[in-house]
Amino acid sequence: MNPLDWDPLAFIGIYFLLLMIVGPVAWLLPRLLRPAGRVQRLRYPDSLAYLAGREARFADTVATRAVASGAIAVEGKIFRTADGAASSGAERAILALRSPFGWDHIVAALQPEAVALRRRLESAGLLLDPDEHRRLRLLAIAPYAVLLLFGAIRLLADIARGGPLFVLSLLMLLTLIPLAIRWRFVSDQTRAGRAAVKDARREHQRLRRAPTRRESDLAVALFGTGVLAGSELAAFYALRNPHNSPEGSNSSGSCGSSCGGDSGCGSGCGGGGD
């Protein structure tokens, strides 16, 4: 039977049923079609940080290392250069800032380092390049796009015949919401990139609870700044998580800056989505 001739209520019912079906399909497609990349074991905290939470986690990790080494000091909501030495180009970029400086200055100073690191991770087969990521996103939203096309054909037919339009139009508008969410949360990691972070977290699970000062950058890279709460670097944790510090609100969450924006805390930050 021609869908254009279906009873309006029947068509709306079928459209709603299809909307319930395309959601799991859109979630599954990136998992099945994600490029494999090149399997490897990562040790360097900065690479793991970028994989786990992109620019935000990378900046947290480098700043943590600089604070832990004494290269910079935290004074309330600002930083000052101190007597410690930098151990990487990223830290030297921070030390080149004029004291005092804020968090935004650190992020800006590290931007060139972050761009270079991303390119290395793409070349290593751990992150998708922009074109690959775009293709994976398009595949993820394809089921929603097909459903919208199906609804649009019927909607145009109803307009020509003067039929009811409101409910179908509303359903199509509602379809745009999960489509936009799906586009936003398709991770740009390859399978190898995901595996590298997962393996590192499994190997260093202890750091979630009790990182030493020397291990603090790796702990932040893998699990976020929440691991610094109550440690020797608690001042940096308080600066990056003001709502979770004693001076802030009594929020029960501990994500704060530890998340790159793709998903929740800890294991899902930055590399979240599918």
C-alpha positions as CSV (number, residue, x, y, z in Angstrom):
1,M,0.0,0.0,0.0
2,N,1.2,3.5,-0.8
3,P,2.2,5.3,2.4
4,L,0.8,8.5,0.8
5,D,-2.7,6.9,1.0
6,W,-2.5,5.7,4.6
7,D,-4.9,7.1,7.1
8,P,-3.2,10.1,8.9
9,L,-3.4,8.4,12.3
10,A,-1.9,5.2,10.9
11,F,0.9,7.1,9.2
12,I,1.7,9.0,12.4
13,G,1.7,5.7,14.3
14,I,4.1,4.1,11.8
15,Y,6.3,7.2,11.9
16,F,6.5,7.1,15.7
17,L,7.3,3.4,15.6
18,L,10.1,4.0,13.1
19,L,11.5,6.8,15.3
20,M,11.8,4.3,18.1
21,I,13.6,1.9,15.8
22,V,16.1,4.3,14.2
23,G,17.5,5.4,17.5
24,P,19.2,2.1,18.3
25,V,20.3,1.8,14.7
26,A,21.9,5.2,14.7
27,W,23.7,4.2,18.0
28,L,24.9,0.9,16.5
29,L,26.2,2.1,13.1
30,P,29.3,4.0,14.4
31,R,30.2,1.1,16.6
32,L,30.2,-1.3,13.6
33,L,31.8,1.1,11.1
34,R,34.3,2.9,13.2
35,P,37.8,2.7,11.7
36,A,40.2,0.3,13.4
37,G,43.3,2.5,13.6
38,R,46.6,1.0,14.7
39,V,46.7,-0.8,18.1
40,Q,49.4,0.5,20.4
41,R,50.2,1.0,24.0
42,L,50.5,4.6,25.2
43,R,52.6,5.7,28.1
44,Y,52.9,9.5,27.7
45,P,50.3,11.3,29.9
46,D,49.8,14.1,27.4
47,S,48.8,11.8,24.6
48,L,46.5,9.8,26.9
49,A,45.0,13.1,28.2
50,Y,44.2,14.3,24.7
51,L,42.6,11.0,23.8
52,A,40.6,10.9,26.9
53,G,39.3,14.5,27.0
54,R,40.8,16.5,24.1
55,E,42.0,20.1,24.7
56,A,40.5,20.5,28.2
57,R,42.0,17.3,29.6
58,F,45.3,18.0,27.9
59,A,45.5,21.5,29.5
60,D,44.6,20.0,33.0
61,T,47.3,17.4,32.6
62,V,50.1,19.8,31.6
63,A,49.1,22.3,34.3
64,T,49.0,19.6,36.9
65,R,52.5,18.5,36.0
66,A,53.7,22.1,36.2
67,V,52.2,22.6,39.6
68,A,53.5,19.3,40.9
69,S,57.0,20.0,39.7
70,G,57.0,23.5,41.3
71,A,57.2,25.3,37.9
72,I,54.0,27.2,38.6
73,A,52.2,27.9,41.9
74,V,48.4,28.3,42.5
75,E,47.3,31.4,44.4
76,G,43.6,31.3,44.8
77,K,42.2,31.7,41.2
78,I,45.5,32.7,39.6
79,F,48.9,31.2,38.8
80,R,52.4,32.5,39.2
81,T,55.6,31.1,37.8
82,A,57.9,29.5,40.5
83,D,61.3,28.0,40.7
84,G,60.7,24.6,39.2
85,A,61.9,23.7,35.7
86,A,59.7,22.7,32.7
87,S,60.1,19.2,31.4
88,S,58.3,19.6,28.1
89,G,57.5,22.2,25.4
90,A,53.9,22.4,26.7
91,E,55.1,23.4,30.1
92,R,57.6,25.9,28.7
93,A,54.7,27.5,26.9
94,I,53.0,28.1,30.2
95,L,56.2,29.4,31.8
96,A,56.5,32.0,29.0
97,L,53.3,33.7,30.3
98,R,53.7,36.8,32.3
99,S,52.7,36.4,36.0
100,P,50.1,36.4,37.3
101,F,48.0,34.6,34.8
102,G,44.6,32.8,34.8
103,W,43.4,29.5,33.5
104,D,42.3,31.0,30.2
105,H,45.8,32.2,29.5
106,I,47.1,28.7,30.1
107,V,44.6,27.2,27.7
108,A,45.5,29.8,25.0
109,A,49.2,29.2,25.5
110,L,48.7,25.4,25.1
111,Q,46.6,25.7,21.9
112,P,49.5,25.3,19.4
113,E,50.7,22.3,21.4
114,A,47.3,20.8,21.4
115,V,46.9,21.2,17.7
116,A,50.3,19.5,17.1
117,L,49.4,16.7,19.5
118,R,46.2,16.0,17.7
119,R,47.9,15.8,14.4
120,R,50.3,13.2,15.8
121,L,47.5,11.2,17.2
122,E,45.7,11.2,13.9
123,S,48.9,10.1,12.1
124,A,49.3,7.3,14.7
125,G,45.8,6.0,13.9
126,L,44.4,6.8,17.3
127,L,42.1,9.7,16.3
128,L,40.0,10.2,13.2
129,D,40.9,13.1,11.0
130,P,38.1,15.7,10.4
131,D,37.0,14.1,7.1
132,E,36.8,10.6,8.7
133,H,34.9,12.0,11.7
134,R,32.5,13.8,9.5
135,R,31.8,10.6,7.5
136,L,31.2,8.6,10.7
137,R,28.8,11.3,11.9
138,L,26.9,11.3,8.6
139,L,26.5,7.5,8.9
140,A,25.2,7.9,12.5
141,I,22.5,10.4,11.5
142,A,21.6,8.6,8.3
143,P,18.7,6.7,9.8
144,Y,17.1,9.9,11.1
145,A,17.7,11.6,7.8
146,V,15.9,8.7,6.0
147,L,13.0,8.9,8.4
148,L,12.7,12.7,7.9
149,L,12.6,12.2,4.2
150,F,9.9,9.6,4.6
151,G,7.9,12.1,6.7
152,A,8.6,15.0,4.4
153,I,7.2,13.2,1.3
154,R,3.9,12.5,3.2
155,L,3.9,16.1,4.5
156,L,4.2,17.5,1.0
157,A,1.4,15.2,-0.1
158,D,-0.8,16.4,2.8
159,I,-0.1,20.0,1.9
160,A,-1.2,19.4,-1.7
161,R,-4.4,17.7,-0.5
162,G,-5.1,20.1,2.4
163,G,-4.8,17.2,4.9
164,P,-3.8,17.5,8.6
165,L,-0.3,18.7,9.1
166,F,0.3,19.6,12.8
167,V,1.0,16.3,14.4
168,L,3.3,15.0,11.7
169,S,5.1,18.4,11.6
170,L,5.6,18.2,15.3
171,L,7.0,14.7,15.1
172,M,9.4,15.7,12.4
173,L,10.6,18.6,14.5
174,L,11.1,16.3,17.4
175,T,13.1,14.0,15.2
176,L,15.7,16.8,14.8
177,I,16.5,16.7,18.5
178,P,17.9,13.1,18.6
179,L,19.5,13.7,15.2
180,A,21.4,16.7,16.6
181,I,22.4,14.8,19.8
182,R,23.6,11.9,17.7
183,W,25.7,14.2,15.5
184,R,27.2,15.8,18.6
185,F,28.2,12.7,20.5
186,V,29.9,10.6,17.8
187,S,33.4,10.1,19.2
188,D,36.4,10.9,17.0
189,Q,38.5,8.1,18.4
190,T,39.4,5.1,16.4
191,R,38.9,1.6,17.9
192,A,42.6,1.6,18.7
193,G,42.4,5.0,20.4
194,R,39.5,3.8,22.6
195,A,41.4,0.6,23.4
196,A,44.5,2.6,24.4
197,V,42.7,4.7,26.9
198,K,40.7,1.7,28.3
199,D,43.8,-0.4,28.7
200,A,45.7,2.5,30.4
201,R,42.8,3.1,32.8
202,R,42.7,-0.6,33.7
203,E,46.5,-0.7,34.2
204,H,46.5,2.4,36.4
205,Q,43.3,2.0,38.2
206,R,45.1,2.7,41.5
207,L,45.7,6.3,40.5
208,R,42.0,7.0,40.7
209,R,42.3,6.7,44.5
210,A,45.9,7.5,45.5
211,P,48.2,9.2,43.0
212,T,51.6,10.4,44.2
213,R,52.8,13.8,43.3
214,R,54.9,12.4,40.5
215,E,52.0,10.4,39.2
216,S,49.5,13.2,39.3
217,D,49.7,14.2,35.7
218,L,49.0,10.6,34.5
219,A,46.1,10.3,37.0
220,V,44.5,13.5,35.7
221,A,45.1,12.4,32.1
222,L,43.1,9.2,32.7
223,F,40.6,10.1,35.3
224,G,40.2,13.9,35.5
225,T,41.1,16.5,38.1
226,G,38.7,14.8,40.6
227,V,41.6,12.6,41.6
228,L,43.4,15.6,43.1
229,A,40.8,16.3,45.7
230,G,42.3,16.0,49.2
231,S,45.8,15.6,47.8
232,E,48.9,17.9,47.9
233,L,47.5,19.5,44.7
234,A,44.1,20.3,46.3
235,A,44.5,24.0,45.5
236,F,44.7,23.2,41.8
237,Y,41.6,20.9,42.1
238,A,39.7,23.7,43.9
239,L,40.6,26.2,41.1
240,R,39.4,23.8,38.4
241,N,36.4,22.6,40.3
242,P,35.1,25.6,42.3
243,H,31.6,24.2,42.7
244,N,33.0,21.0,44.3
245,S,35.5,22.7,46.6
246,P,34.7,23.6,50.2
247,E,34.5,27.2,49.2
248,G,32.0,26.4,46.5
249,S,28.6,24.8,46.6
250,N,28.0,21.4,48.0
251,S,27.4,19.8,44.6
252,S,27.9,16.0,44.8
253,G,29.5,15.8,41.3
254,S,33.2,15.7,40.8
255,C,33.5,16.2,37.0
256,G,34.3,19.8,36.8
257,S,37.0,20.4,34.3
258,S,37.8,16.7,34.1
259,C,35.4,16.2,31.2
260,G,35.9,17.3,27.7
261,G,32.3,17.8,27.1
262,D,31.4,14.5,25.3
263,S,30.1,12.6,28.2
264,G,30.3,12.1,31.9
265,C,33.2,11.9,34.3
266,G,36.2,9.7,34.5
267,S,36.0,6.9,32.0
268,G,33.8,8.6,29.6
269,C,35.2,12.1,29.2
270,G,36.0,13.3,25.8
271,G,36.0,9.8,24.4
272,G,32.3,9.4,25.0
273,G,29.7,8.8,22.4
274,D,29.8,5.9,20.0
